[in-house]
Amino acid sequence: MSMSTIDQSVMPAFEKWMAEQINQLSVDTLSLGVLTCTACPKVLGDYIIEYKGASMRLSTEKTYAFLQYAKAGELKAP
């Protein structure tokens, strides 16, 4: 099986799952003061996260990792 065959069959479902995970994580981390623009990827291609007055523009992968990091307790509530 070639990589292009895997990409065509798996990637759309994976990308949908990743967006759903980020949407849920963005809700889970609101109490920590982390605001995630979940509409941004449709417009900008990246997510924008605001935390403690700073804005970060992150790829999907880094957004998922950062929100998991926050949820794991590595960020303190304001």
Buried (B, 14 or more C-beta within 10 A) or exposed (E): EEEEEEEEEEEEEEEEEBBEBBEEBBEBBEEBBBEBBBEBBEEEEBBBBEBEEEEBBBEBEBBBEBBBEBBEEEBEEE
